[in-house]
Amino acid sequence: MKNFLRIALGGLVLGGSAMVATQDQAVGYTTIGGTLGMSQRDFRLYNNFNGSSANNNTTINANWPQYDGAELAMWKGGAEWGSRAHGDGSGDTSQGTVGSGTANFSYFWNGEASGVGGTNDNIISSLGGSSGGVLAFAETPINNGWRIRFYGDAWSWQDGPGSVGSGIDIQGVACHELGHTLGLGHTTASGSTMTAFISGTGTGQRSIQSDDINGVKFLYEARDDNKMPWIDSISGSLVPGGSVTINGGNFSPTNNTVWLQSDVVTGGNTGGDAEKVTGISSGSGTSMTFTLPNSGWTGGALHVQMDDVGKKSLSESHPFDGNGGGGTIGNDTIILTASSFTPPAGSLVTFSWSGAPVNSPYTFVWDFTNNSPFFATYSGLVGTGTTNVIGTGSINRIVPNGGSGRTVYMEIQVDDNGVIHDSNTLTISVP
Ligand SMILES: [Zn+2]
């Protein structure tokens, strides 16, 4: 059974359902039953917003590395519920600190998904159509996961990052819907993120208020500063195989785990799993050093989990600009496919991609050798151009007549403000 909890524009009576809600106090937050376990802390975005204003923020903020557009807005909307400030807490002009929950709870931002997923895959996406004044809804119950849908075509969604003019703020609505998925219902405390209605553009929902904080503390308990690990800084060589040092506190002597964003981009449950580096020791409890895996991860957010599996074991998220600064990041995060993998010479093939950084220059390359990643080594260009506002695109090419019997390898690369993202390698065999 689906339990739709909705946020509506002010003035319209909407939302609620038979499963809502346990009233915990006369005035204030409510709960919907259940909390998110440690395997359900992930959240992702399938960025299928069509509106031109939903992905027009292309400015990277150092406290939120490697994401822009709607993805950045979603990430901040979730990070606001975190146990501590995300990084230094900066990066949003509408609030002093992002990361205000102060409970034993933090979401794990795992970047993009390639589909809307099932109702338990913890993916946010856009949905066509409309439902009166409803902006978005969360499909619960939450114990086995959730799904959030925005009515993408019905409203003029804006990704900020500051004031959003006459549209509706993605970040504020995301913060509200993610409040449902962590276990909160609507509140009667005016001015809270979890009120059933927004007024104005919804930017006021970006910053959770005392009643929202009381709600997340009720569900997950107030942050335990004697147990829960935290991160002050990350330094070292943030590339595959690099040695990285994390400074913070409450690390276990042995068996700490670092959660990195996975480079698996799917519309299913596995894409939500963190790429974990396990078995890390910390002699002092305040510093640990580990080696970054050679593959499987991307930059974005990083957490530390101490030697425990309980709700107090996972730190807040910290910005992790892995491979950043003009290097190569996001290996295989773009999904590239073709209308045929065995096209005859002289035939037309459509190549299409999704999950790319938006509004960014792309280079589509080929070679007779699989040089993945092809950043510097390729024989020729399939094409160049600029990705669209939702990071998808396609290009048609005719297979050269001389191609019979040859196999070529292809990859698309997108330059996101100096950071290169690339796709999976396509193998095309011409019969
Ligand atoms: Zn709601």
Residues whose N, C-alpha, C, O or C-beta is under 5 A from the ligand:
A	BS01	ZN	L5 R6 I7
